[in-house]
Every structure is written in C-alpha cells, then in structure tokens.
Amino acid sequence: MANVLEKIKASATLLSKRIVLPEGEDSRVVEAAAVAVKEGLAKITLLGNEQDIIAKNPSIDLTGVDIVDPVSYEKTQVYAEMLYKAREGKINKKTGLPEYANVEEAKAGVLKDYTMYAALMLKAGDVDGLVSGACHSTANTLRPGLQVIKTAPGINTVSSCFIMVADRENKYNPDGVAVFADCAINIEPDANQLADIAISTAATAKDVAEIEPRVAMLSFSTKGSGNDDKFFKTVPKMQEATAIAKANAPELIIDGEFQFDAAVAPEVGKLKAPDSKVAGNANVFIFPNINAGNIGYKIAQRFGGYMALGPICQGFAKPINDLSRGCSVEDVVAVIAITALQAK
Ligand SMILES: CC(C)(COP(=O)(O)OP(=O)(O)OC[C@H]1O[C@@H](n2cnc3c(N)ncnc32)[C@H](O)[C@@H]1OP(=O)(O)O)[C@@H](O)C(=O)NCCC(=O)NCCS
C-alpha cells in the first residue's frame, strides 16, 4: 500500500489541482486540508466559517488553505441560480413538490447542504474535485454530484472500485496491484451498467493505479461453461456487458465471462479460453453485482493479505469521492490525492 500511495501522492503533486472539502466542521478534514497543502498534493478550498474553524482547531496551521464561507461568499447567488437551472422541473420524491420552486429556495438549499454547494463550485469550474463524507452518509455525499455534475461523456452510471494492493508476492498478480468493481454503489447492475463500470474501472486503473488495464468480466462460468443459470441469468448478462463494453470502448482490453481462476491463472485460462488476451492475465475485475464485489474484496483483504484503497468513485463528469465516516486524517489526505489524479 505504502508504495502505491506514495506513487499516487507523487503524481498528484505534479498536477496542482484544487480540491474542495465541504466539511469544515470536521477536525479530521481540517487537519487533512493543512497536510495536503503542506505536502503540495493539491490546492484546497475548505468550506465553513473561518473564525469557527480556527477557534475549533487552534493547533492546526491553515496557511495556504482557502476558506470559503458560503454564507458570505460573493458567488453563492450564482451557485443558487445554477442549482435552480440544473434541477428545474425535478420533483422531490418525498414531498411530490418541485425540488426548488425558485432561486430563493435553491439558495436556501445550498446554504443547508455544503456538499451541494461544493458540487456547484465543481460544476462552475472553480475547483477540480470534491471530497466529502467524513460526517455525511454515502447517499448524501453522492446525491449532489448525481444531480448536478452527472456522468462523464459516454457513461451513464456512477460506480466505485477498490485498488487492491498485495502485501507479498503473488504469482497470479505479478504487479501486486488489482482493481475490483463495483463493490459499493450499484446493487444489481444490468448489462449496460456493467459495461459502464468496466470502462470506468479501466480508466481508474490507468489514471490512479497507473497500471495497463486487462479487464475480466467475472461469473461462475467461463465462456458459457455454466449452463444452469436460468433463474439469475448472470452468464448472459456478463456476456452482453462484455460485448457492449467492447463496442463502446474498442481500445479496451476486456473479455469474459470468466471464473476468477480462468481470469488470473495462466494454466486455467489457456485451458478454458485459449484465444483470450485477458484469460490468465487479468488485473481489473468486474463482479456481476454488489454482493459478489463486496464479498470478493473483503476475502482478498482478510484471507489474501491485500490492502484495499477505496471505495473510489468513478464515472462522474468531474471527480467526487466519498470518505468513510470512520476515516482518519491520513485516509482523507489519500483520497484528496486520488481525486486530484482523477481530475487530470
Ligand atoms: C447511489 C445512491 C447514493 C443514489 O441515491 P438516491 O438519491 O436515492 O438516488 P435517486 O434514485 O433518487 O437518484 C438521484 C439522481 O441520481 C441519478 N442516479 C442514481 N444512481 C446513479 C448511478 N449509479 N449513476 C448515475 N446516476 C445515478 C438518478 O438518475 C437521479 O437523477 P435525476 O434526479 O437527475 O433524475 C444510492 O443508490 C445508494 O445509496 N446506493 C448504495 C450505496 C451503499 O449503500 N453502499 C454501501 C456501501 S458499502
């Protein structure tokens, strides 16, 4: 992990991206802001009231951190107008009423939800990436991005992945780095969503893990060997997803469907899928649903000694990442660096 993270941080320092942290009320985030600036990982915009932040964190040196107070910032009205325009005609699922009846309501909305405020700064191009979630749920962290940042060109699904880093030599993963998806956001993705997940995960593998992706679409079956899937239809789903991803991203090295051993073990790959460029040689793994993905990464972590870096969000038009509420200052710093790489 140390090496991969150090590489990520070194790459981030060369980019000098600006990352917004909307959770100025959280001391871990404030300290991470100071560390990120001191280490030159990114320029930071922290949201909150400057006097309150300093009073609550007297020992943290915030030199070089920009603090923006949405209550008094000159662009708050512009962001409110952007929000109103972006969500015009959208109905709030809970109340059945328009999300924002007018700009004034949108302004009240951005002042109540600093993650939304940060997403609008990102949309406006005033920052390059957004990191939040130290004191907000995943849904509340991602929803503003889903609503106003939307997805990257050619992608309709926001998803997540883990960069898995080996702590010892492993003959089935010679680089010691693999990427698993989607383990945290999409519960039961269909073939189109799986194709998006595969394309986005390959991009994360390249941009953040800095490996050349060879993508395996996983199943309990290899190239049609499983013929007892009449109920769940996972095999045809993974086959269709592979075909869609190939059509949407012809340059991508991707194949499937594979069992995990056919994807990573050259002797099994050769036997079960002799013509495949990916079989026996994969380093990016797309699971058929969140159950398989979440269980899979935790098995690799606990039994396999892999360290899991993530979840890293992907597929947004501009990078947004969700922190775990149990995060440490170091975790926040790492996610700032990852987000900076996604902004390149
Ligand atoms: C992703 C998630 C946060 C979305 O929450 P939500 O607010 O209930 O989503 P909604 O269905 O109301 O959709 C809100 C908007 O986002 C869009 N959206 C939702 N999920 C999306 C996705 N995966 N990709 C792209 N857009 C998405 C919707 O189309 C909708 O757009 P619109 O309002 O402009 O029409 C939610 O699906 C979730 O919480 N997933 C599981 C996360 C989880 O619990 N993980 C466990 C951690 S291990």
PDBQT file of the ligand as one rigid body, heavy atoms in Angstrom, charges set to zero:
ROOT
HETATM    1  C1  LIG A 401     -26.076   5.960  -5.415  1.00  0.00    +0.000 C 
HETATM    2  C2  LIG A 401     -27.159   6.393  -4.427  1.00  0.00    +0.000 C 
HETATM    3  C3  LIG A 401     -26.491   7.211  -3.352  1.00  0.00    +0.000 C 
HETATM    4  C4  LIG A 401     -28.229   7.266  -5.129  1.00  0.00    +0.000 C 
HETATM    5  O1  LIG A 401     -29.153   7.678  -4.159  1.00  0.00    +0.000 OA
HETATM    6  P1  LIG A 401     -30.591   8.348  -4.405  1.00  0.00    +0.000 P 
HETATM    7  O2  LIG A 401     -30.556   9.781  -4.093  1.00  0.00    +0.000 OA
HETATM    8  O3  LIG A 401     -31.574   7.512  -3.699  1.00  0.00    +0.000 OA
HETATM    9  O4  LIG A 401     -30.778   8.204  -5.948  1.00  0.00    +0.000 OA
HETATM   10  P2  LIG A 401     -32.056   8.536  -6.782  1.00  0.00    +0.000 P 
HETATM   11  O5  LIG A 401     -32.557   7.241  -7.314  1.00  0.00    +0.000 OA
HETATM   12  O6  LIG A 401     -33.020   9.425  -6.066  1.00  0.00    +0.000 OA
HETATM   13  O7  LIG A 401     -31.410   9.375  -7.974  1.00  0.00    +0.000 OA
HETATM   14  C5  LIG A 401     -30.965  10.726  -7.871  1.00  0.00    +0.000 C 
HETATM   15  C6  LIG A 401     -30.383  11.075  -9.217  1.00  0.00    +0.000 C 
HETATM   16  O8  LIG A 401     -29.158  10.355  -9.405  1.00  0.00    +0.000 OA
HETATM   17  C7  LIG A 401     -29.216   9.531 -10.561  1.00  0.00    +0.000 C 
HETATM   18  N1  LIG A 401     -28.507   8.280 -10.207  1.00  0.00    +0.000 N 
HETATM   19  C8  LIG A 401     -28.756   7.448  -9.166  1.00  0.00    +0.000 A 
HETATM   20  N2  LIG A 401     -27.844   6.445  -9.127  1.00  0.00    +0.000 NA
HETATM   21  C9  LIG A 401     -26.998   6.661 -10.176  1.00  0.00    +0.000 A 
HETATM   22  C10 LIG A 401     -25.833   5.994 -10.651  1.00  0.00    +0.000 A 
HETATM   23  N3  LIG A 401     -25.329   4.895 -10.074  1.00  0.00    +0.000 N 
HETATM   24  N4  LIG A 401     -25.232   6.512 -11.742  1.00  0.00    +0.000 NA
HETATM   25  C11 LIG A 401     -25.680   7.627 -12.377  1.00  0.00    +0.000 A 
HETATM   26  N5  LIG A 401     -26.773   8.312 -11.938  1.00  0.00    +0.000 NA
HETATM   27  C12 LIG A 401     -27.417   7.833 -10.861  1.00  0.00    +0.000 A 
HETATM   28  C13 LIG A 401     -30.675   9.320 -10.850  1.00  0.00    +0.000 C 
HETATM   29  O9  LIG A 401     -30.885   9.085 -12.198  1.00  0.00    +0.000 OA
HETATM   30  C14 LIG A 401     -31.259  10.640 -10.395  1.00  0.00    +0.000 C 
HETATM   31  O10 LIG A 401     -31.084  11.635 -11.381  1.00  0.00    +0.000 OA
HETATM   32  P3  LIG A 401     -32.152  12.828 -11.525  1.00  0.00    +0.000 P 
HETATM   33  O11 LIG A 401     -32.613  13.198 -10.135  1.00  0.00    +0.000 OA
HETATM   34  O12 LIG A 401     -31.405  13.924 -12.195  1.00  0.00    +0.000 OA
HETATM   35  O13 LIG A 401     -33.280  12.291 -12.327  1.00  0.00    +0.000 OA
HETATM   36  C15 LIG A 401     -27.897   5.160  -3.863  1.00  0.00    +0.000 C 
HETATM   37  O14 LIG A 401     -28.258   4.347  -4.919  1.00  0.00    +0.000 OA
HETATM   38  C16 LIG A 401     -27.130   4.380  -2.857  1.00  0.00    +0.000 C 
HETATM   39  O15 LIG A 401     -27.150   4.784  -1.705  1.00  0.00    +0.000 OA
HETATM   40  N6  LIG A 401     -26.506   3.210  -3.298  1.00  0.00    +0.000 N 
HETATM   41  C17 LIG A 401     -25.877   2.246  -2.450  1.00  0.00    +0.000 C 
HETATM   42  C18 LIG A 401     -24.777   2.824  -1.666  1.00  0.00    +0.000 C 
HETATM   43  C19 LIG A 401     -24.494   1.975  -0.470  1.00  0.00    +0.000 C 
HETATM   44  O16 LIG A 401     -25.282   1.848   0.426  1.00  0.00    +0.000 OA
HETATM   45  N7  LIG A 401     -23.318   1.426  -0.443  1.00  0.00    +0.000 N 
HETATM   46  C20 LIG A 401     -22.899   0.618   0.605  1.00  0.00    +0.000 C 
HETATM   47  C21 LIG A 401     -21.511   0.999   0.940  1.00  0.00    +0.000 C 
HETATM   48  S1  LIG A 401     -20.569  -0.452   1.107  1.00  0.00    +0.000 SA
ENDROOT
TORSDOF 0
